[in-house]
Amino acid sequence: MKILVIEDEHALADTLRRAISSDGHWVDVAHDGHSGLELALTGGYDVIVLDLMLPGLSGLEVCRRLRSLDDHALVLILTAKDGEYDEADGLDAGADDYLTKPFSLVVLLARLRALGRRAGRERASTLQVGDLTLDVGARLCKRGERSVELTAREVDVLGCLMAAGGGTVSKQGILDEVWASPADLDPNIVEVYVSSLRKKIDAPFDRHTIRTVRGVGYRLAPDGP
């Protein structure tokens, strides 16, 4: 992925640059809000790691301006502001994920990989497994010619499974990709959404598309009884 880090603490920014680069990504760095926004709008980034407390232009304002200009880069806010209202403000401004300092580099890199998978899925306008289709942008699901009504979260979980191309996705992998704060959640919540999806996309059509891989997670198989 191509990733932009906007962080005014130079030592931390350099640590992030080295860690993210070592994970196989291209990284650019900006140290203030104005230069960060300019880079974000011209650099074609997949993900932006954004501090909130920046000189010149706050991280919240950077995020708001990106969204007002319909920039599609995914935004991970990285900040020392750990209050629940701070997190809500960041997500309401258009951020896709929120991680508070101090943080684990292992967790940060996992969050970035999850955002990268989401970005790849969103670039694909339609996902298909057998006669099951999902228009990610429009959030429309169909089994053949019949529409299937799904909640926003069910669309995200199904999209995560469909984007895996038949591969198995762990519960934690689904949490990391679909939920903004997966560390606070019991991975078993994924079972609730998988059960709901089975009732909507499989049972009414006498199908068994969502398969459980015991001890690992879930995968989608070609349609069958």
Disulfide bonds with the S-S distance in Angstrom:
none
